[in-house]
């Protein structure tokens, strides 16, 4: 099988850090901090893909807390003593692919959408994995498509 035709399901990481869209943002920030990650996949209670909380959304949220104006209207939550939920902060436009999508197609999506990873879904839109660019590179090295060599300066 041509390496470009290989399904992403055979290359992806099956472990995906997810968060429920109803969770409080402060809990998500604590999770991001303790896990050392900034991107979390947002799922419904059934595990279906809803969106992604990325470092950009996190920066947009914390900037007003340290006095940086962003134009986002989050202040009313603090005045009312409420904490916003993930659904008010997440991006619903993150690129996804099915687990049987060919690697070549997934790479085109990554390039077109300027993404370093894609969320992988099953036939019922449940999150089953994540395809990182690093995983693709590792796979291409293992397949002999990319041959690492040493460079001398």
N, C-alpha and C positions, 0 to 999 in steps of 0.2 A: 504494500500500500504506500502510495506517495505520501510523504510527510505532511504536505499541505491538506491532504484529504482526511487525515487522522481526526477523529471526533474530539472536541475539547473535553468531553467527559473522561477521556483516558489520560488527560494531562493535568487537569485542574486540581486544586486543593479541595478536599471535601470539607475541611473545617472552615466555617465562616462565622465571624462574630456578628451576631444579630441583636437587634433591639426591637421591642414592640413600639408601634407608633403612639401608643397611649402613655408611654413612660415619661416621667418628668425630665426636663432637660438637665437639671442639676445632677440627677442620678446618672444620666448618660455621660456627662462631663467627668464625673468621678470614675466611671468605668473606663473611659478613654484614658484618663490619667493613670489608673492602676495597671491597665493592660499595655500601655505604651503605644496605643493606636489612635488614629484620628478619623478613620473611615469605618463606619458601622452600617451594615445592611439592615434596613427597616422591613419588618415582616408583620403580617396580620397574625391574629391568634392561630390561624390554620397553617401558618408558615409560608404564606404566599408573599411574593415580592411586592413591596409598597414604595420603596425608594431607598435613598442612601443619605446618611449624615456624613458630610465630608469636612475636611479641615476648613474649607471656605465658609461653610455654614457655622462651624464652631467659632471661627474668627469673627464673623459678623455678629454672633451672639455675645462674645466676651468683650469685644471692643468698647461698647457703650459702658460696660461695667468699670473700665479703667479710664474713661474720659475721652475716648476716640469716637467722634461722630461718624455714623455710618448711614443714616437715613432710614434705618429700620425702626419700626414702631414697636419696641418691646417694653418701653417704660411703663405702659399702663398695667402690665402684669405685676411689676414690682410695687406700684402704688396700691394696687388692689390686694397685695399680699399673696398673689398667685404665682405659681411657677409654670411657665409655658411647657407644653407637651412636645414631644418629638415631631408630631404631625405639623406643627407650626414652623418647623425649622428645616425639615428634610427636603431634599431635592428628589422629585419624582421622575426626573428625566435621565437618570443614569442608564447607560447602555447595558443591555442584557443579551444573552444568547441561550439557545437550548443546548443541552448536553450532547446532542448528536450533530451540532454545527461543525462543519469542517474548520480546521485550524486556520486555513487561508482566509476564510470568510471572517472569522473572529479577529484576525490581525487587521483586516481592512476596516472593521468597526473601530478597533483601538486607534488606528491612525486617523481615520476620519473624525472621530469624536474626541481626539486628544486625551485618551484614557490609558492609564497604565495597568488597569485591570477591568475585567468584565464580570458581572454577576451571572452565574450559570443557573438556569431553571430547568425543571422537568416539564412534562406535558401539561401539568396542572398549575403551572406558574409558581410552584414551590421552589424555594432556594435550595439547591443541592451542592453548590460549590462556588468557587471563585477562581477565575483564570488570570493570574498575574503575569506580567511581561517577564519577570524573572523565571517563572515556571516554564514559559515558552522557550526562553534562551537555554535553560538547563536541558529541556527536552531536545532541542536542536543540537546541542553539544553531544548528548548521549547518542543521538541518531547519526552523528558524524557529519551533519550538514554544516555545522560551525566547528572548525578545528582551531582550538586555542594554540597560540604560539607565543613565544617570548619576544619582546621588543627590546632592542638595545638603543640607547640614546647616544 
